[in-house]
Amino acid sequence: MKRLLNRIFPREQWDAPTRQYAIALFLKFILFDVIWCLQTTFTSFSMPELYVNTALATLILLLPYIVTRRDWVQLAVLFAVDALLVCNLMYSRTYNSVIPLSSYGLAGNLSDFLPSVIDSMRWIDLLFPLSTVGLLIHRLRRRHPMSKRRRVIMPYAVLTLVVAGISAVQLAVKGGLTKAFDHLQSANYYTCIVPMYTIFGHLYYDAIQTDRPFTPEMKRKIEHWMAEKPAYRPLSDSISRRTNLVVVLCESLESWVLERQVEGIEITPNLNRILREPSTLYAPHVLTQVKGGRSIDCQLLLNAGMLPVNSGCYAMRYPDDTFLTLTKALHAREKSHSYLLTVDKAVTWNQAIVARSFGIDTLLAKPCWRLDEKVGSRKKLGDVSFMKQAVEKMRQGEIWKSGEHVYLQFVTYSGHNPFVLPDALKRIKLHGNYPVKMRDYITMANYTDHALGILLNYLKTRPDYKNTMIVITGDHEGLAADREDIRRSAIGRKMVSSHLHTPFIVVNSPVGVRYDAVMGQVDMYPTILNLLHLDDYAWKGIGQSILDPSKAPAAVGSDMQVEVSGQGVSPQEIKRLKQAHTVSDLMIRYDWLKNK
């Protein structure tokens, strides 16, 4: 045995520097997995794939030193690994996933969201670069001349091939990489993929998904799911019809701030007021279903009635797909003109191309607004000024001309993490002992509510208000990884929901109702179809209207977590809701609706 070990680990190759670099790499990956699992589950640590694939990644990344025997080369690799791991940890705390492959070349496009990601950095993340710095100092003190360092490649190559072979056997037993990953797409194992197969394995899987041909099996999967989907049920013809639709996507707005007071002050007085109106439909428990695209995913969920792709962002990878949307449905019946108002650049999340594919006629982006109220680290236009200027444009007829039917969509910005509002714009001052992030979030929600009040007050003065339906929703949950920290405090547990719920509010709805069961974001689309009597439109969406009495009170979230209200939801229905994520992913990736 000793002779065998000496052959595999010859002293000429596995000298002190080599061992140190190998151990450092291996422990960095293990530390990453520990931090990842602290946010999710430690189930992956019971899987042999975690250790085998971590060892394989370690050996591959050790190759530069094996070949060159130069410290600076391997230290550069270590710093690069540190950057990769830390960036993915920060990203995961905001977006609940690792960085998609399609996003690595979009640094300029995504720079507007860097403050949200950087805010999620934790002190423990510093262990990655500090460990490399420590090793650098150690190596500088113990450097040896190059002449004393021999290159012994063969034992290293054999060991790497053996570990790679073990990994390959593990994959073969599960039917290959694709089936191994697909098997983990469940509520219990979804978050185990990255620790088990490393970031590199996840990126490789992401890459090969793009190149997989559309197969008869995929076609059957889509058609079978669609055949089992509950039929769309129109509302009674006696229910009045609206001809205009206004949609407001509020950045990171969660439901728990509504109908709530803090220190005797209403957090959202304007929203609370409309919730008390008899013509308002309100669903407070909308489970977040956005994925890698976050805000732009909400536009897909609400306007196109589809769940986001499982990896990456549809707006970057499939922006030219055929999408059947509320925008197009309303235009087909009312000859409406559609507007999309955003304070972001038109290139952010490929908004201009997505808007065109969704049937938007007019896009008013960053250059269309006066930057007279700066919010956030990127100094973008605040929600209050945004709404004031939008109202000004409507009064002047630049938007929503007289006699025009419209689809009018607002995308707010101020609620972006880290929720820091300039003191001059704060409308409430909290004096209690709150977690900082909670205090900032409440203050920002109050500010956005004031902006919504400006818009709502104007819309109610319009002569066409009686024919106008207004939808207000949060584009996704907002607290992300901060939720757990906030809820460790007594006041946090009392006020902040443990659920990833956003509100779905329909003002001047033809059906006034409060729907307290859980629903998915994808259920908003068919509900709006229902309310607008757009029953003849071909695409009824992936979801199901909450006005349908047969709808099960259940939803499956972004991380495949299942939420159910009450009892009586069958296992078959839960399975169908889970499969919807795969079906919608296939539809988008292969442009299923193109010929429908």
N, C-alpha and C positions, 0 to 999 in steps of 0.2 A: 504493500500500500504506500509506504513511504517513497519507494522508487517511482510509483505512478504519479504521486503528487509532485515529486521533483521534476518529472517530465512535463506535467501540465503547468506547474508554476516554477520554472527554472529561476535560480537566484539572479542569473545574468539579466533576466527580463524583469522579474518582479522584485526589483530593488526598492529601497525605501521611498524614493520619489514616486515611482509607479504605484506602489501600494497607497500612498497618501492621496494621489490624484484619483485613484479608483474609489477609495473609501469616501472621499469628499463628494464625488459625483453621485455615488449610490445613496449617501445620506441626504443629499439635496433633494433627490427624487422622493425619498421616504418622507422627509419633512414636508414637501409639497403635498404628498398624499395625506399626511396627518392633518394638515391645516384644511385641506379640501374636505376630508371626512368629518372634521369638527363642524362644518357647515351643513353636512348631509347625513351620512351614515358610515359606520366603520365596517360594514358588511364586506367590502372589497378586501379587507385585510385577512379574511378567511379564505380568500381565493388564491391558489398557487400562481395564477397568471400575473398577479401583481409583482411577485418577487422575481419570477423568470423574466418578464419583460423589462422590469427595472434593471436587472443585471445585464440584459441584452443592450439596453440603451446606454448603460454605463460603459460597457466594452466598446461599443461603436464610437462613443464620444472620447474614449481614451486613445483611439487610433492616432490622432495627431502627435501625441507624445511618444507612442510606440515607434512611429516612423521617424520623427525628427529628433527626439530626445532633447528638445529645447523647452525650457520652463515657460518662456514667454508665450509660446504657442498654446500650451495647455491652459495657462492662466487666462488667455484670451477666450478660450472655449468655455472655461468656468464662468467668467463674467457674462458671456453671452447666454449661458444657461440660466444664470441668476436673473437676467433681464427677462428672459422668456417666462420663467416660472412666476416671478413677481407680477409681471403684467397680466398673466392669466388669472392669478389669484385676485387681483384688484378687479379685473373684468368680471369674474364670476360672482363677486359680492354685489355687483350692480345688475348684471344681466343673467345670472343663474346658469352660466355655461362658460366653457373656454372660448377663446377668441376664434371665430370661424375662419376657415382658410381664405374665404373671399374678402375678409376684412384686413388682411395683412398688408395689402397694397393700397389701403385707403386712409393712410394716416392724415393726409390733408383734409379729406372729406369728413373724417370723424373727429377732427380736432376740437370742434365745438362741444363735444361730449366728454373731453378729457377731464374737466374739473369733476364731473360726476364720478368718474372712475378713480381718479387720484384721491378723492375724498375717502374712498373705501380702503386706502392703505392702512395696515396695522403695524404696530411695533415689531411683531414677530416676523414680519416680512424682511426686516433688516438682517435677520440671521443669514439670509442667502448671501448678500454681498460681503457682510462682515466675515463670514467663514472663509471666503475667497481671499479677502485682504489678510486675514490671519495666516493662511497658507502661503500667500505671497511673501510676507515678512519672514516666515519660517524658512522658505526656500532661499531667500536672499542671504540668510545667515549660514546656510549649509550648502552653498553651491559648490559643485565639483567641476573640474575642467572637462571639456567635451571628450577628450581622449580616453577618459576612464569609463565612458558610457557606451556599451555595446548595443547594437541593434539585433534583437532576436525575435523574428517575426513569426516563425512557424508555430510555436506553442500558443502564441496569442491567437493566431488565425484558427487553429484547431479548437481552442476553447470557445471562441466566438461562434464558430460553426455549430458546435455541440449545443450551446445555449439557444442559438437560433433554431436548431433542429427540434429541441424540446418545445419551444414556442410554437413551431409549425405543427407539431403533433397535437398540441392542445387545441389549436385552431381546427385542425383536420377532424378531430373527434366531434367538434361542434358544427361541422359542415362548412368550414371556411370563415374568413374574416367577416364577410357580410352577414352571414347567418348568426355568427357569434354576437355581433353587435345588435342585430335585430332581436335576438333572444333577450337582450338586456333592456329593450325598450318597454319597460313596465314601471309601475309606481315604486316597486321595491328595489329594483336594480338599475334604474335609469342613471343614477349618479355614480354608479360603480365603473362606468366605461372608462373614464379618464384615468383613475388610479390603476385599473387592471391592465390597460393597454398603453398607457402613457399619453402625453399630449401628442407625440409624434404618430402614434397609432390612430388617434382620433383624427388628426389632420389627413392621414393617408386614406382613412375611410371616407372622410369628407370629399377628398379629391376623386376617388373612384365612383362615388355616387353620380357625379356629373356625366361620366362616360358610360354608365350602364344603359344598354338598349332597352326600349320598352318591350316587355315580353307579354305573351298571352296570359301568363299567370297574373301579371299586374293588371291587365285589362279585366280579367275575371274578378279580381279582388275589388276593383272599383265598382263594377256593375253589380256584383253581389251585395255590396254595402248599400248602394243606392236603391236596390230593390227592397232591402229590409228597412230603409229609412221611413219613418212615419210620414204619411201623406200630408201635404199642406192643407190647412183648413181655413178658408176665407171667413171673414167676419160677415155678419148680417148686412144686407144692403141698407137696412134702416139706420145704420150707424153713419154719421156724417163723414164727408171726405175732405181732406186738405189738399191744396194744390201747390203749396210751397213747403220746403223743408230746410230748416236751419240746423246745422250740426256744430256743436262746440266740443272739441277734444281738449280737455284740461290736463295739462302735464302733471302726471303723478298724483292725481286727486284720489284719495281713498275715502271710503264711506264713513269711517268712524268719526270724522270731524263734523259731519252733518248732524243736525238736531242735537247739538252738544253745546254746553256752556262751560267756560273756564273762568274762574274768579268772577262769576256773575255776568260774564260777557258772552254773547253768542259768537261762535267762531265763524259761522256762515249765515248771517241773518237774511241775506237775499235769497239764498237757496232754501232756507227754512221757510221763508214766506211762500214761495211757490209750491213747496211740498204740501202746504195746507190748503191749496186751491183744489176744489173738487174736480177740475178738469186735468189734473196732473197724474200721470202714471209714474210710479216710483218703485224701482227694484234696488234695494241697498246691497244685495249680496251677489255681485257679479264677479265671478272668479277670473282672475287674470289668466289669459291664454297667449299673450305675446311671447315671442321667443327672441332669436338673435337680432331682429329688426326693431324691437321695442316699440317706439312711437309710430314708426311707419307700419308696423305689424297691425296696430289698432285700426289704421285706415283700411287695411285688408279685411280685418274681422268685421268691422261695421259696414263698410261700403260695398264690399264684395262677398261677404258671407262665407269666407274661407279661413281655415286655420293656417297659420304660418308653416313654412317648410321646417323640417326637423333640424336642419343644419344650415347655418349661414342666414342670409337675408334675401328674400324674394326680390326686393327692390334693387339689389345689386346683381343678382344672378338671372332673374327672369322678369325684368321690368317690361319687356315687350310682349308678354303673354296676352292672351285674350281673357279679359276679366269682364264678367257680367255684373253690373253694379246698380246700386240705387240711383246713382247719377243718370245712368243710361235708361233705367226703367222710368224715371220721372220724365225725362226728356221725350221718351217714346209716346207717353200719354199726354203730357202738358206742353210739349215743345219748350221746355224750360231751358234757361241759361244757367250754367253752373260756374260757381266761383270757389276758389280755394285761397284762403288768406293765411299767410304764415310770416313770421318775422325772421325765419331762417333763410339761408341762401337757397336758390332753386336747385343747387346741386347736392344739398344735404340729403343723405339717404336717397339720392337720385329722384328727389321729389318731382321735378319737372317731367321726367319720363313716365313715372308712375301716374301722375295726374293726367297725362295724355291718354295712357292706357285705360284709366278709370273713366274717361269721358269728360274730364273737366275742361271747360271752355276757356276760362280765364284764371291765371295764376298770379296772385299778387304776393311777391316775396320781399325779401329784405330791402331792395332799392326803392320800393314803393312807399316806405314809411319814414317819417321823421324820427331820428334817434334822439328824442328829447327826454327820455326816461330810461336810464340804463340800469339793468338788473343782471346779477350773476357775474361770475368771473370773466365771462366772454363779453360783458357789457352789451347785452342785446336789449331790444325794446321790451319794456315791462308791459304786463297784461293791461294795466289801467290805461296807459297811453294808447296801446294797441286798440282797445275797444273804443276809446274816444275818437281816434282817427278813422276807424272803420265806420262808426256812426256818422262822422262828418262826410265820408265818401258816399254813404247811402243817402244822406240828406241832399247832397249835391247831384245825385243821380249818376255818379260814376260807377257805383255798384247798385244793383237791383233797381233798374230803371222803372219808371212808372208803367204799370200795366204788364210788367214782366213776371212770369213764373220762374222761380229760382230753386236751385240747390245751392245753398251757401254754407261753406264749411270753414270754421275757424280752428287753427291749431295754435294753442297758447305755448308759451315758453317758460315763464317765470318759475314754475314749480319744479324745475330741474334740481336734482340733488347737486349741491349741498344745501339748497333752500335758504341761502343767505340773502336777506333783503336789506338794502341801505336804510339806515335809521330814518332818513327823511321820508321814506315811503311807508313806514310801519304805521298801521292804523290802531293797533292795540299794543299795550305794554304789559307784559306778564311779570309778576313779582314773586311768584312761588318758586320752590326749588324743583325745577324740571330738568330732565336730561337735555343737554344743549340741542341735540338734533330734534327732539320733540318740540321744544320751544320754537325753534326756527321753522319747523314744519307747520305748526299751528299759526304762527304769524304770517307765513306765506299763504296758507289756505284762506285766511281772512282777507288778505290783499287780493287774491284771485277772485274771491266771492264779491268783493266790491266792484271789480272789473265786470263780472257777469251781471251785476245789478245795473250797470250803465247800459249794457247791451239790451237786457230784458226790458228796462224802462222805455228805451227807444222803440223796440219792436212792438210793444203794446200800444204805441201811439199811431202806428201805421194803419191806414184804412184797410189794408189787406191782412191784418193780423188774424181775423177770424178764420182765414183760409191758410194760416201758417202754423206748422207744427215745429216745435223746437226741441232738439235732442241735446242733452248735456251729459257727458260721461267723462270719467278719468281714463286716460289712454292706457294706463297700467298702474299697478301698485307702485308706491314710491319709496318706502322705507328700506326695502331690500335687506341687506345684511345688518342694518342698524336696528331692525325691529326687535331682535332678541336682546340686544343691549338695552334698549329703551324699556322693554318689559321686565327687566330685572329690578327696576325701581317700583315702589308701591303705586305711585301716580301713573306710571307707564302701564302697569298691569290693569289698572282701573279704567284707563281711557283708550289705550291703543289696542286695536284688534290684533289677534294672532293670525287672522286670515288675510289672504291677499285679495281683498275685495274692493272694487270700485263701484260708484253709483251709476245707475242708468235712470235718467230722468227725462220724461217726455212732457213738455209744457204745452198747454192747449191741445191735449190729446183728445181724440174723439171717444176714448175709453179711459175714464179716470179710475185707477185702481192701485193698490199697494201690493206688490208681489214680494213676499218675504222669504220665499224659498231660494236656494242657491240656483244660479244660472251661469252659463258661460258667456264670454264676450261674443262668441260666434252666434249666440241666440238673439243678439240685438237686430241683426239684419232681417230675419224672417218676421220678427215682431214689428219692425218698421214697415215692411211690406204689407203686413196685416193692417196696420193702422192707416196706411195711405191707400188701401184697397188696390194695390198694384198686383192683383191676383193673377193677371194674365201674363205676367213676365215669366220668361222661360226658366230662369234660375231661381230656385227657392232657397239656396244656401245649404251649408253643411249642418247648421243648427236647426232649432225648432222654436217656434213662437211661444212666448210665455203665456199668450192668450189661448193657446190650444189646451183644452182640459186634459188631454191625454199626455201632456208633457211630464216626463219624470223629473222630480226635483233633484237633479244631479248634474255634475259637471266634472270634467277632467282638465286639470290645469297645465301650465307650461311644462312642469317637471313630471307630468303624468300622475300627479297626485289626484286622488278621487275625493270629491266632497259630495255628501248627500244630506238632504234635509229630511229628517223624520225616517220613517220605515217604509218598506214596500217597494223599493227599487230593486228590480230583478238583476241577478248576475248577468243575464243576457244583455240587458240594457247597458250595464256598466261596460261590458265587453264591446258593445257597439260604439259607445262614446270614446273608448280608448282607440278603437280601430279608426275612428274618424280622423285622428291625427295623421295616421299613415296614408289614408285615402286622400286627404287634402294635399298632403305632401306630394303624392304621385300625380295628382291632377295638375298641380302647379309646375312641377318639374318637367312634365311631358305635355304641357299646354292642352290638357284634356278638353277644355271648353271651346277650343278653336273651331271645331266642326259641329258644335251643338246648337 
